[in-house]
Amino acid sequence: MTTNGILIFVMAFLFLFLGYMGVPVAFAIIAGVLVVTAFTPVSLPSIMTQLFNGIDVEALLAVPFFLLVGELMTAANVTARMITLSQALIGHVRGGLAQVVTVFSMFFAGISGSSAADVAVLSRTLGPDMKREGYEPAFIAALIASASTMANLIPPSIMAIVYGASGNVSIGGLFLGGVVPGLMVGGGLMIYSHFFGPIGQMRKRSSFGEVSDAAKQAALPLVIPVIIMGGILTGFFTPTEAGVVAVAYILLVVIPMINRGYFRQLPHDMAMTGLLYSIPLITIAAASAFGWMLAYLRGPAVVSGWIAGAAGNDPFMIMLLLVLLFIIVGDFIDAIPAIIIFMPIITDLTQNADIKPVHMGVVIIVTLAFGLITPPYGLALLMSSKFIGVKFSKAMWASFPIYIIFLATIVFCIFFPEVVLWLPKKLLPESVGCFKAPDGTGYICPP
């Protein structure tokens, strides 16, 4: 093994070892980098510079605003109206509350972009009701964790923002590309709940008037995804500006009309959002330094060379091998540092195999979202099992049948790029490499 190979091994080993010893992820990452730096000509000030360069990205400013959107919607009890609408639409079918969990997650995913926020809301609101109706706690935790992953697929997705910012990929294109896999996961969870989940309490079908009333009550918060995506697609504002506009809309329109008394709690929730943002921010900084050192040691060239040697230039085989890599990585590392650390490898393979960056991004994001419910890390599953009050091992066993839905979605995204990229090509063609026709009649999209 070359000197660089030994240093890469030491850096990775220290990170994983310290992580399993209970050291916070960000400090475990930077510890490995600092130790290896001592054996290279790189100076410590250069590493400090990379820490700040990793977070000095304008697109990352969108993250705290979308986190604040989720916090405001939850704390102001606006989400109750969306749950009521979900129950009116689907609560009467077999496994009614289980179906409501999935439908509400689709609605809330279009607002918060955060799986953690989704898990917290569902566990506090629908979790107790599901227990009262006789649902097994392990099934509840598994379903809530799985449904929460759609927040990383259906726009706006914080994971897509980080991927686009670190890989210089169109964030709008990633937003639109996540719609198809998000709907596939949601549809798969609904089918699973209907045929294989508990029956639950069968409710009376809501009348058209009840559905209409519920829709009217939920109309104000459901405008938020339209504002976000409409503004981005029309070019009126960037993803960061979209987050600002969404927060302003909630503060100036939604809360005054629905829960005016909430404003006394606003300073507390803004402070909580800052704390929530500090967690991924410090991890992004550490992962950026790790990725820079990995690139300095030519790690991306070595790993991409291995993958290219096994798959050649076949884009499908390359993506399958990357999926396998990220399924393993996602079991041990959170999605955001994984994206930043491995982005040089992803970029290298994307260019060499002539894969559209948005297509590759969607595949990687779906794979890392899957990692949120796989052991031993499985952050969403850990959170839901804690909130519901069930052992993680039981929630993990209840999740195994759901893995089929995610694996099928990943394979579909790899082999049917024309379906995944249909929305980006129609609504944001330049994000997938299309260019304006010389005669100005439309866009020309290379295959």
C-alpha positions in Angstrom: 0.0 0.0 0.0 1.3 3.5 -0.9 1.9 6.2 1.7 -1.2 8.0 0.5 -3.2 4.8 0.8 -2.0 4.3 4.4 -2.9 7.9 5.3 -6.4 7.5 3.8 -6.9 4.3 5.8 -5.7 6.0 9.0 -8.0 9.0 8.5 -11.0 6.8 7.8 -10.2 4.4 10.7 -9.9 7.2 13.2 -13.2 8.7 12.1 -15.1 5.5 12.4 -13.3 4.4 15.6 -13.9 7.7 17.4 -17.5 7.8 16.1 -18.3 4.4 17.6 -16.6 5.5 20.9 -19.3 8.1 21.1 -17.4 11.2 19.9 -19.7 13.6 18.0 -19.5 13.0 14.2 -18.0 16.4 13.4 -15.2 16.1 16.0 -14.5 12.5 14.9 -14.1 13.6 11.3 -11.8 16.6 12.1 -9.7 14.5 14.5 -8.8 12.1 11.7 -8.0 15.0 9.4 -5.7 16.7 11.9 -3.8 13.5 12.7 -3.1 12.8 9.0 -2.2 16.5 8.4 0.8 16.0 10.7 2.2 13.5 8.2 1.8 15.8 5.1 3.3 19.1 4.0 -0.2 20.7 4.5 -0.2 23.3 7.3 -2.9 23.6 10.0 -3.9 27.1 8.8 -4.8 25.5 5.4 -7.0 23.0 7.1 -8.7 25.8 9.1 -9.3 27.6 5.8 -11.0 24.5 4.4 -13.3 24.3 7.4 -14.6 27.8 6.7 -14.6 27.3 2.9 -17.0 24.3 3.4 -19.7 26.5 4.9 -19.0 29.7 2.9 -21.5 28.7 0.3 -24.5 30.9 -0.4 -26.8 28.0 -1.3 -26.4 26.6 2.2 -28.2 29.6 3.6 -31.4 28.0 2.4 -31.1 25.3 5.0 -31.8 27.4 8.2 -34.8 29.0 6.5 -36.4 25.7 5.6 -35.7 24.4 9.1 -37.4 27.5 10.4 -40.4 26.8 8.1 -40.8 23.4 9.6 -40.3 24.7 13.2 -42.9 27.4 12.7 -45.5 25.1 11.1 -45.1 22.6 14.0 -45.0 24.9 16.9 -47.9 27.1 15.7 -50.0 23.9 15.4 -50.6 24.6 11.7 -49.8 21.0 10.9 -53.1 19.8 12.6 -55.0 21.2 9.6 -52.9 19.2 7.2 -53.5 16.0 9.3 -57.2 16.7 9.2 -57.1 16.9 5.4 -55.1 13.7 5.2 -57.7 11.9 7.3 -60.6 13.2 5.2 -58.9 12.0 2.0 -57.7 8.6 3.0 -58.6 7.8 6.6 -61.5 5.5 5.7 -59.5 2.8 3.9 -57.8 -0.2 5.5 -55.1 0.8 7.9 -56.5 4.3 7.9 -54.1 6.1 10.3 -51.1 4.3 8.6 -52.3 5.8 5.3 -52.7 9.2 6.9 -49.1 9.1 8.1 -47.9 8.6 4.5 -50.2 11.2 2.9 -49.4 13.8 5.6 -45.6 13.1 5.1 -46.1 14.0 1.4 -47.8 17.3 2.3 -45.3 18.2 5.0 -42.3 17.1 2.9 -43.3 19.9 0.5 -42.8 22.4 3.3 -40.0 21.5 5.7 -37.5 19.5 3.7 -36.4 17.8 7.0 -36.8 14.2 8.0 -36.1 15.0 11.6 -39.0 17.5 11.7 -41.3 15.0 10.0 -40.5 12.3 12.6 -41.0 14.7 15.5 -44.4 15.9 14.2 -45.8 12.5 13.3 -44.6 10.9 16.5 -46.2 13.6 18.7 -49.5 13.9 16.7 -50.4 10.5 15.1 -48.2 8.2 17.2 -50.5 8.2 20.3 -53.6 7.8 18.2 -52.1 4.8 16.4 -51.3 3.2 19.7 -54.8 3.6 20.9 -56.2 1.9 17.8 -54.0 -1.1 18.4 -51.1 -0.6 16.0 -47.9 -2.4 17.1 -45.4 0.2 18.4 -42.6 -1.3 16.2 -44.8 -0.9 13.1 -45.6 2.7 14.1 -41.9 3.6 14.5 -40.9 1.8 11.2 -43.7 3.5 9.2 -43.1 7.0 10.6 -39.3 6.7 10.0 -39.9 5.4 6.4 -42.5 8.1 5.6 -40.2 10.8 6.9 -37.6 10.0 4.3 -39.8 11.6 1.7 -38.8 15.0 3.1 -35.4 14.3 1.4 -37.0 13.5 -2.0 -40.1 15.7 -2.4 -39.0 19.4 -2.8 -37.8 21.4 -1.0 -35.1 18.9 0.2 -32.3 20.0 2.5 -30.3 17.0 1.3 -30.7 18.2 -2.3 -29.6 21.7 -1.3 -26.4 20.3 0.2 -25.7 18.1 -2.8 -26.3 20.9 -5.3 -24.2 23.3 -3.3 -21.2 21.0 -2.8 -21.3 19.4 -6.3 -22.3 22.5 -8.3 -25.5 20.7 -9.5 -28.7 22.5 -10.3 -30.7 22.6 -7.0 -33.9 23.2 -8.9 -33.2 20.2 -11.1 -32.6 18.0 -8.0 -35.9 19.3 -6.5 -37.9 18.3 -9.6 -36.0 15.0 -10.1 -36.9 14.0 -6.5 -40.7 14.1 -7.2 -40.9 10.7 -9.0 -39.0 8.7 -6.4 -40.8 10.5 -3.6 -44.2 9.6 -5.1 -42.9 6.0 -5.6 -41.9 5.6 -2.0 -45.2 7.2 -0.8 -47.2 4.9 -3.1 -45.2 1.9 -2.0 -45.8 2.7 1.7 -49.6 3.1 1.1 -49.8 -0.3 -0.8 -47.7 -2.0 2.0 -49.9 -0.5 4.7 -53.1 -1.6 2.9 -52.2 -5.2 2.2 -49.7 -6.1 4.9 -50.2 -3.6 7.8 -52.7 -3.7 10.6 -56.3 -3.1 9.8 -56.7 -0.3 12.3 -60.0 1.4 13.0 -62.2 1.7 9.9 -63.7 5.2 9.7 -66.7 6.4 7.8 -65.8 7.8 4.3 -65.7 11.6 4.5 -68.4 13.4 2.4 -67.4 15.8 -0.3 -68.4 18.7 1.9 -66.1 17.4 4.7 -63.2 17.0 2.3 -63.9 20.5 0.9 -63.9 22.0 4.4 -60.7 20.3 5.4 -59.1 21.5 2.1 -60.1 25.0 2.9 -58.7 24.8 6.4 -55.4 23.5 5.0 -55.2 25.8 2.0 -53.0 28.5 3.5 -50.1 26.2 4.5 -50.4 24.1 1.3 -49.6 27.3 -0.7 -46.0 27.2 0.7 -44.8 24.5 -1.8 -46.3 26.4 -4.6 -44.5 29.6 -3.6 -41.2 27.8 -3.2 -41.2 25.8 -6.4 -43.1 28.4 -8.4 -40.5 31.1 -7.6 -37.6 28.8 -8.3 -38.9 27.5 -11.6 -39.9 31.0 -12.9 -36.6 32.4 -11.9 -38.0 35.0 -9.5 -35.8 33.8 -6.7 -33.1 31.3 -5.7 -33.6 28.4 -3.3 -32.2 30.6 -0.5 -34.6 33.4 -1.4 -37.4 30.9 -1.6 -36.8 29.9 2.0 -36.9 33.6 3.1 -40.2 34.2 1.2 -41.7 31.0 2.7 -40.8 32.2 6.2 -42.2 35.7 5.5 -45.4 34.1 4.2 -45.9 32.0 7.3 -45.2 35.0 9.6 -47.2 37.6 7.8 -50.1 35.5 6.4 -50.5 31.9 7.8 -49.9 32.4 11.6 -51.9 35.7 11.9 -54.9 34.0 10.3 -54.6 30.7 12.1 -52.9 31.1 15.4 -52.1 34.7 16.3 -51.2 33.9 19.9 -48.2 32.0 18.7 -46.0 35.1 18.2 -45.1 35.1 22.0 -43.2 31.8 21.3 -41.5 33.1 18.1 -38.1 34.1 19.7 -37.8 30.6 21.3 -38.4 28.8 18.0 -36.0 31.0 16.1 -33.3 30.2 18.7 -34.1 26.5 18.4 -33.8 26.7 14.6 -30.3 28.2 15.1 -29.3 25.4 17.3 -30.7 22.8 14.8 -28.7 24.5 12.0 -25.5 24.5 14.0 -25.5 20.7 14.0 -25.3 20.1 10.3 -23.2 23.3 9.8 -20.3 22.1 11.9 -20.5 18.7 10.3 -20.4 20.3 6.8 -17.3 22.2 7.8 -15.5 19.1 9.1 -16.6 16.9 6.1 -15.4 19.6 3.7 -11.9 19.5 5.3 -12.1 15.6 5.2 -13.0 15.7 1.5 -10.3 18.2 0.7 -7.7 16.1 2.4 -9.0 13.0 0.7 -8.7 14.8 -2.7 -5.1 15.9 -1.7 -4.2 12.3 -1.1 -5.7 11.4 -4.5 -8.3 9.2 -2.8 -11.1 10.0 -5.3 -8.9 9.0 -8.2 -8.1 5.7 -6.5 -11.7 4.8 -5.6 -13.2 6.0 -8.9 -10.4 4.0 -10.6 -11.5 0.9 -8.8 -15.2 1.4 -9.7 -14.4 2.3 -13.3 -12.2 -0.8 -13.5 -15.1 -3.0 -12.3 -17.8 -1.3 -14.3 -15.9 0.2 -17.3 -17.8 3.2 -18.8 -21.3 1.6 -18.3 -23.3 4.3 -16.5 -25.8 1.8 -15.1 -23.1 -0.4 -13.5 -21.3 2.6 -12.1 -24.4 3.8 -10.5 -25.2 0.4 -9.1 -21.7 0.2 -7.6 -22.1 3.7 -6.1 -25.4 2.7 -4.7 -23.8 -0.3 -3.0 -21.1 2.0 -1.7 -23.5 4.5 -0.3 -25.8 1.9 1.2 -22.8 0.7 3.2 -21.6 4.3 3.9 -25.1 5.4 4.9 -25.2 2.7 7.6 -22.3 4.5 9.4 -22.3 8.1 8.4 -25.0 10.8 8.3 -26.1 11.8 4.8 -24.8 15.4 4.7 -21.1 14.5 5.6 -21.3 11.5 3.3 -22.3 13.7 0.4 -19.5 16.2 1.0 -16.8 13.7 1.7 -17.6 11.6 -1.4 -18.5 14.4 -3.8 -15.1 14.4 -5.6 -15.6 10.7 -6.3 -19.1 11.2 -7.5 -18.1 14.1 -9.7 -15.2 12.2 -11.3 -17.4 9.2 -12.1 -20.3 11.3 -13.4 -18.0 13.1 -15.9 -16.1 9.9 -17.0 -19.3 8.0 -17.7 -21.2 10.9 -19.2 -24.0 10.7 -16.6 -26.3 13.7 -16.2 -25.4 15.3 -12.8 -29.1 15.6 -11.8 -29.7 12.0 -12.5 -26.7 10.9 -10.5 -27.8 13.3 -7.7 -31.3 11.9 -7.5 -29.9 8.3 -7.3 -27.5 9.2 -4.5 -30.1 11.2 -2.6 -32.6 8.3 -2.7 -29.9 5.9 -1.5 -28.9 8.1 1.4 -32.5 8.6 2.3 -32.8 4.9 2.5 -29.8 4.9 4.9 -32.0 6.9 7.4 -33.9 3.6 8.2 -31.0 1.1 8.0 -29.0 -0.1 11.0 -26.8 0.6 12.8 -27.0 4.4 12.3 -30.5 4.9 10.8 -31.1 8.3 12.3 -34.9 8.5 11.4 -35.5 5.1 12.8 -33.5 5.9 15.9 -35.6 9.0 16.5 -39.0 7.4 15.8 -38.3 4.4 18.0 -37.3 6.7 20.9 -40.4 8.9 20.4 -42.7 6.0 20.2 -41.1 4.1 23.1 -40.0 0.9 21.4 -36.6 -0.9 21.2 -34.6 0.1 18.1 -34.1 -3.6 17.3 -37.9 -4.2 17.1 -38.4 -1.2 14.9 -35.6 -2.4 12.7 -37.2 -5.8 12.2 -40.5 -4.2 11.4 -38.7 -2.0 8.8 -37.2 -4.9 6.8 -40.2 -5.5 4.5 -40.2 -1.8 3.7 -36.7 -2.0 2.4 -38.0 -3.6 -0.7 -39.9 -0.4 -1.6 -36.7 1.7 -1.4 -34.6 -0.8 -3.3 -37.2 -1.0 -6.1 -37.3 2.8 -6.2 -33.5 3.0 -6.4 -33.3 0.5 -9.2 -36.1 2.2 -11.1 -34.3 5.6 -10.8 -31.1 4.0 -12.2 -32.6 2.3 -15.2 -35.3 4.8 -16.2 -33.6 8.1 -16.2 -36.1 9.5 -18.8 -38.9 9.1 -16.2 -36.9 10.6 -13.3 -35.7 13.6 -15.5 -39.0 14.2 -17.2 -40.1 17.0 -14.9 -36.7 18.7 -14.9 -36.6 18.5 -18.7 -40.1 20.0 -19.0 -39.9 22.7 -16.3 -36.2 23.5 -16.0 -34.6 22.1 -19.1 -31.2 23.8 -18.7 -30.7 21.8 -15.4 -30.4 18.6 -17.4 -28.1 19.9 -20.1 -30.7 21.2 -22.6 -29.9 24.4 -24.5 -32.0 26.9 -26.4 -32.5 26.1 -30.1 -30.8 28.6 -32.5 -34.2 29.6 -34.0 -35.6 30.3 -30.5 -38.5 27.9 -30.8 -37.6 25.8 -27.7 -34.8 23.7 -26.2 -32.6 21.0 -27.7 -31.9 18.2 -25.2 -29.0 15.8 -26.0 -29.7 12.1 -25.2 
